[in-house]
Amino acid sequence: MSTISIEVDVSPNDTGTIAIEDQDTPCSYPAVIDIKNGDSIILEAIPESGYHFVNWSGEPIWDGESTSIENPTEIRVINAMDITAHFAADSNEFVSEDKIISITIPDGATALDGEGNPLTNVEFIAIESVPDPPESVGVVGLPYQLGPDGATFDPPVTLTWSYDPADIPTDVAEEELSIAYYDEDAARWQELESIVNPETNTITAPVGHFTAFAVTAPLSTAPAAFTIGSLSISPPEVSAGEAVVISLLVANAGEKEGSHTISLKINGLTAETVKVTVAGGDSETVTFTTSHDETGIYSVDVNGLSGSFTVKEETSPPPAQPNERSWWLTFGIIAALATAIAAPLVYRWQRRS
C-alpha cells in the first residue's frame, strides 16, 4: 500500500500542538508524517496555556462544516492533506507590544480574518509617515496599521488608544481628540465616534474592520482676540437721579469662541463688571446703566476707554413774564378809565370859569 504525506499546521505559532494517535510525541508546527493510503488517523488539537481550540481547516478534510470543530477528530487518509488547527486566546483582548493600543472583542462577537477563519491574532504596526494628511485635523503621535488585512467583526469591536498628553497641541482640549481610520477608497481620514477619558488618557471607538488608525486633533486655529470700542455715554448731561446709559462694542477677531471681562469704573471706582462670550469673528454690545444724586462731573473708564458725564442741579422754571400784547392791553384799559374820570372834572372846571 502506498504511503501518503500529511502536513499538520498550528496557527498561529506557539499557541498549541496537534497530537496524532500512535505517535510517540505530539506534532507541533510544522510537522509532516507518512501514513498508508486508506488508513484512518485521529487528530487532537492541544492548545497552549491561555488559548483554546477554535476549529480545523484544510483541503480536503471533511464533508460539510459540522465536524470541523470536533476535537479530537478522526479522518481517513486518501490523499495528501494540509491540515491546520486554529487556536484563539482565552482573553478577548489583543494588546500591541508597546501597550498603546488594544482590541477588545465582545463575548459572542464574530471575528474573522481575511480568509473567513476565526481571528486568532491581531497585528499592530506603527506607521512612520501619515498617508494623505487630513486638511482640517492633525495626527497626535504615530498612526498604526492594524491587521490582518480584511478582518471583519460583527458586532464591531472596541479599539482603545492610550495617548501622551504631551503630544497634544497646546490650544487643543483633550475632549477634542478622536480616533480616525484611513478610508482607502475615499483616500482620506474619517473620524470615528470616540469617547475620551482624560483621567486615564485613553480614547475608545468601535471598529468594524482593520485599516490604518490614528488619534487626531483639530488643527490649530487663531485663539480668541478681543477689541473694544465705540464707547457711548447718553445723555452726556443729566439732572440728579436721572439715568445715564453707557455702551460699547466688544469684538472677537480670533477664530475660536472666547469670554472677556468688561469693567465699568466711575471716578476710578469699579461700579460693575460683566463677562461677555463672543464667537470667533463676531461682536457683542455691552450696556451699563447708572444714576447719581450728587452734582458734578463723573469720569468714566471701561477697560481703558474713557469719557464723562455731568450731573447738574434740578432748577425751578422761571416765573411767567407778561408778553408785549398783554401789557399794551392793560395800559389801554387804565388810560380809558383815567379819561372817563377826568372828563367830568374838566367840564365842571370850564363852567365855573
C-alpha positions in Angstrom: 0.0 0.0 0.0 1.3 3.4 -0.9 2.4 6.0 1.6 0.9 9.4 1.7 2.5 12.6 3.2 0.3 14.6 5.5 1.2 18.0 6.8 -0.2 19.3 10.1 -0.1 23.0 11.0 -0.8 25.1 14.1 -1.9 28.7 13.5 -0.6 30.9 15.0 2.8 29.5 16.1 3.3 28.6 19.7 -0.4 28.6 20.6 -0.9 24.8 20.5 0.1 21.4 19.0 -1.5 18.6 17.1 -1.3 15.1 18.5 -1.6 12.1 16.2 -2.7 8.7 17.6 0.1 6.1 17.8 2.8 8.7 17.6 5.4 8.9 20.3 5.3 12.6 20.7 2.7 15.3 19.7 3.4 17.0 16.4 4.0 20.8 16.6 4.2 23.3 13.8 5.2 22.4 11.2 5.1 18.7 11.1 4.9 16.1 8.3 4.1 12.4 8.8 3.8 9.5 6.4 0.8 7.2 6.5 -0.6 4.4 4.4 -3.3 5.3 1.9 -6.7 4.4 3.3 -5.8 4.3 6.9 -7.6 6.4 9.5 -5.9 8.7 12.0 -7.1 10.6 15.0 -6.0 14.2 15.3 -6.3 16.1 18.6 -5.6 19.9 18.9 -3.9 20.7 22.2 -3.8 24.4 23.0 -1.1 26.1 25.0 -2.0 27.7 28.3 -4.1 30.8 27.7 -5.5 29.6 24.4 -8.4 27.4 23.3 -9.1 25.3 20.2 -11.4 27.0 17.6 -11.7 24.7 14.5 -9.8 22.8 11.8 -9.2 23.9 8.3 -7.5 22.3 5.2 -8.4 20.7 2.0 -9.9 18.1 1.6 -10.7 17.2 5.2 -14.4 16.7 5.9 -17.7 16.8 4.1 -19.5 19.9 5.3 -18.6 22.0 8.3 -20.3 20.0 11.1 -17.3 18.1 12.0 -14.8 20.9 11.6 -15.0 21.8 15.3 -14.7 18.3 16.6 -11.7 17.7 18.7 -10.2 15.1 18.7 -11.4 14.2 15.2 -10.9 11.1 13.0 -10.2 11.2 9.3 -9.5 8.6 6.6 -6.4 9.4 4.6 -7.0 9.0 0.9 -4.7 11.6 -0.5 -2.1 14.2 0.6 -3.5 16.7 3.1 -2.6 20.1 4.6 -4.4 20.3 7.9 -4.5 23.4 10.2 -5.7 23.7 13.8 -6.8 27.1 14.8 -6.5 28.4 18.3 -7.6 31.7 19.9 -6.6 33.4 23.1 -8.8 32.8 26.1 -8.8 36.6 26.6 -10.9 38.6 24.2 -8.3 41.4 24.3 -5.3 41.9 22.0 -2.7 44.4 23.0 0.1 46.0 21.0 3.7 45.3 22.1 4.2 48.9 23.2 0.9 48.8 25.2 -0.5 51.8 23.3 -3.4 50.1 21.5 -5.7 47.2 22.4 -8.6 45.5 20.6 -11.4 44.1 22.8 -13.7 41.5 21.2 -17.1 41.3 23.0 -18.4 38.0 24.0 -20.5 36.3 21.3 -19.0 38.5 18.5 -17.9 37.0 15.2 -14.3 37.9 14.5 -12.9 36.6 11.2 -9.6 37.1 9.4 -9.3 38.0 5.7 -9.9 34.4 4.7 -13.0 34.0 6.7 -11.4 32.0 9.5 -11.7 32.8 13.2 -9.4 35.6 14.2 -6.5 34.3 16.3 -4.1 37.2 16.2 -4.0 41.0 15.7 -1.1 42.8 14.1 -0.2 46.3 15.3 2.3 48.1 13.0 3.4 51.7 13.7 3.4 53.9 10.6 6.2 56.4 10.3 4.6 58.6 7.6 0.9 59.6 7.6 -0.9 58.8 4.3 -2.7 61.8 2.9 -2.6 64.1 6.0 -6.0 65.5 6.7 -6.6 69.2 6.0 -8.7 70.0 9.0 -7.1 67.9 11.7 -3.6 66.9 12.8 -2.4 63.5 13.9 -1.3 63.1 17.5 1.5 60.5 17.9 2.1 57.8 15.3 -0.7 56.1 13.3 -0.9 52.3 13.3 -1.8 49.8 10.7 -4.0 47.0 12.2 -4.2 43.6 10.6 -4.7 41.1 9.3 -6.0 42.8 6.2 -9.6 42.0 5.5 -10.5 41.1 9.1 -14.2 41.8 9.9 -16.2 41.9 13.1 -19.9 41.6 13.9 -20.8 43.5 16.0 -17.9 46.0 16.0 -15.0 45.5 18.4 -13.6 48.2 20.7 -10.4 50.0 19.9 -8.7 51.6 22.9 -5.8 54.0 22.4 -3.5 55.4 25.1 -2.2 58.9 24.3 0.5 61.0 25.8 -0.9 64.4 26.9 2.5 66.0 26.0 1.7 65.2 22.3 -1.5 67.3 22.3 -1.2 70.8 20.8 -1.3 73.5 23.5 -4.6 75.0 22.2 -6.5 71.7 21.9 -8.5 70.3 24.8 -8.3 66.6 25.4 -12.0 66.2 24.8 -11.4 67.3 21.2 -9.3 64.3 20.4 -10.8 61.4 18.4 -9.8 58.2 16.7 -9.9 58.2 12.9 -9.5 55.5 10.3 -8.0 55.8 6.8 -10.6 55.3 4.1 -8.6 53.9 1.2 -11.5 54.2 -1.2 -12.0 57.9 -0.5 -8.3 58.4 0.2 -9.0 60.4 3.4 -9.2 60.1 7.1 -12.7 59.6 8.7 -13.3 60.3 12.3 -15.0 57.7 14.5 -17.4 58.3 17.3 -14.9 58.4 20.1 -15.0 58.7 23.9 -12.1 60.5 25.6 -11.2 59.8 29.2 -8.8 62.5 30.4 -8.3 60.7 33.7 -6.8 57.6 32.1 -5.6 59.4 28.9 -7.4 56.9 26.7 -9.8 57.1 23.8 -12.2 54.3 22.7 -14.0 53.8 19.5 -15.9 51.0 17.8 -14.3 49.5 14.6 -15.8 47.0 12.2 -12.7 46.3 10.1 -8.9 46.8 10.1 -7.1 49.5 8.3 -4.8 52.4 9.4 -5.9 54.2 12.5 -4.7 57.4 14.3 -5.5 59.8 17.1 -6.5 63.1 15.5 -7.0 66.7 16.9 -8.4 69.9 15.3 -5.7 71.9 13.6 -4.6 75.0 15.4 -6.9 77.9 14.9 -6.5 81.5 15.9 -7.4 81.9 19.6 -10.0 84.5 20.7 -8.7 88.0 20.4 -10.8 90.8 21.8 -11.0 94.5 21.0 -13.4 97.1 22.5 -14.6 100.4 21.0 -17.5 102.6 20.1 -17.9 103.9 23.7 -21.2 105.8 24.0 -22.4 107.9 27.0 -26.0 109.1 26.7 -27.1 111.6 27.6 -23.9 113.4 28.5 -25.7 115.8 30.9 -28.5 114.8 33.3 -30.2 116.1 36.4 -29.7 114.5 39.7 -31.2 111.0 39.8 -31.6 110.6 36.1 -30.2 107.5 34.3 -27.1 107.5 32.1 -26.6 104.7 29.6 -23.0 103.7 28.8 -22.5 101.2 26.0 -19.6 99.8 24.0 -18.8 97.2 21.3 -16.8 94.0 22.1 -15.4 92.3 19.0 -13.6 88.9 18.8 -11.1 89.0 16.0 -10.0 85.4 16.6 -11.4 82.1 15.2 -12.3 80.5 18.5 -15.1 81.5 20.8 -14.0 83.1 24.0 -15.0 85.2 27.0 -13.8 88.6 28.0 -14.4 90.6 31.3 -15.6 94.2 30.9 -15.4 96.5 34.0 -17.1 99.9 34.3 -15.2 102.4 36.6 -16.7 105.7 37.6 -14.4 108.2 39.2 -11.8 105.5 39.5 -14.0 103.0 41.4 -15.4 99.8 39.9 -19.1 100.2 39.6 -20.0 97.0 37.7 -18.3 94.0 36.0 -19.7 91.7 33.4 -18.3 88.7 31.4 -19.3 88.5 27.8 -18.8 85.5 25.5 -18.3 86.2 21.8 -18.0 83.7 18.9 -15.0 83.9 16.6 -15.3 86.7 14.1 -18.4 88.2 15.9 -19.1 91.1 18.2 -21.5 92.0 21.1 -22.8 95.2 22.5 -22.3 95.6 26.3 -24.6 98.2 28.1 -24.4 99.6 31.6 -26.9 101.9 33.3 -26.0 104.3 36.2 -27.5 107.2 38.0 -26.2 109.7 40.7 -27.8 112.2 43.0 -24.8 114.4 43.6 -24.0 117.1 41.1 -20.7 117.2 39.4 -18.6 115.8 36.5 -18.2 112.0 36.6 -15.3 110.3 34.8 -16.0 107.0 33.0 -13.5 104.2 32.3 -14.4 101.0 30.6 -11.3 98.7 30.0 -9.2 101.7 29.1 -11.9 103.6 27.1 -12.6 106.9 28.8 -15.4 109.5 28.8 -17.5 111.6 31.2 -21.0 112.8 32.0 -22.3 115.7 34.1 -25.0 115.7 36.8 -26.4 119.2 37.4 -28.8 120.7 39.9 -32.5 120.5 39.2 -33.7 124.1 38.6 -37.2 125.6 39.0 -38.9 127.1 35.9 -38.7 130.9 35.8 -41.9 132.9 36.5 -44.0 133.7 33.6 -43.3 137.1 32.0 -46.3 139.1 30.5 -45.9 139.4 26.8 -46.0 142.8 25.0 -49.6 142.5 23.8 -50.9 141.9 27.3 -49.0 144.9 28.6 -50.5 147.3 25.9 -54.0 145.9 26.6 -53.6 146.6 30.3 -52.2 150.1 29.5 -55.2 150.9 27.3 -57.7 149.9 29.9 -56.0 152.1 32.5 -55.9 155.1 30.1 -59.6 154.7 29.3 -60.5 154.6 32.9 -58.4 157.7 33.6 -60.1 159.6 30.7 -63.6 158.6 31.9 -62.8 160.0 35.3 -61.1 163.2 34.2 -63.7 164.3 31.6 -66.4 165.4 34.0 -63.9 167.2 36.2 -62.7 169.2 33.2 -66.2 170.1 32.2 -67.1 171.4 35.6 -63.9 173.4 35.8 -64.7 175.1 32.5 -68.2 176.1 33.6 -67.0 177.7 36.8 -64.5 179.6 34.9 
